[in-house]
Amino acid sequence: MAKTVLRVLSVDDSGSIRQMVTFTLKGAGYEVIEAVDGQDALEKAKLNTVDVVLTDQNMPRMDGLTLIKNLRAMPAYSTVPILMLTTESGEAMKKQGKLVGATGWLVKPFGPQKLLEVMKKVAG
């Protein structure tokens, strides 16, 4: 039986963060689609099916919370795990994230091993 490759949408306005996430996930066997901000991610989410979304909070054009609200409104993304990867670690921000549908939170900076651990928890 062939192993299913999980597809991840990685959303961050920082090229270095996107590069690290993509390199780490591809090395672990994931397929990665990159987006430079929430608006770009929403457009790519409409064109592709993904198994997990990783999004930053603070980005131009559309922030992470707004992206999550928009994704959760789409039937295809109602149950897809969505992780916030952000420098925002305050309880108020985490509460807002949960309210709009974030599955989990990973505070930057984080290492590749931590990213893979969290991915295993949410994606299997």
Secondary structure by P-SEA (a helix, b strand, c coil): cbbbbbbbbbbcccaaaaaaaaaaaaaabbbbbbbccaaaaaaaaaaccccbbbbbcccccccaaaaaaaaaacccccccbbbbbcccccaaaaaaaaaacccccccccccaaaaaaaaaaacc
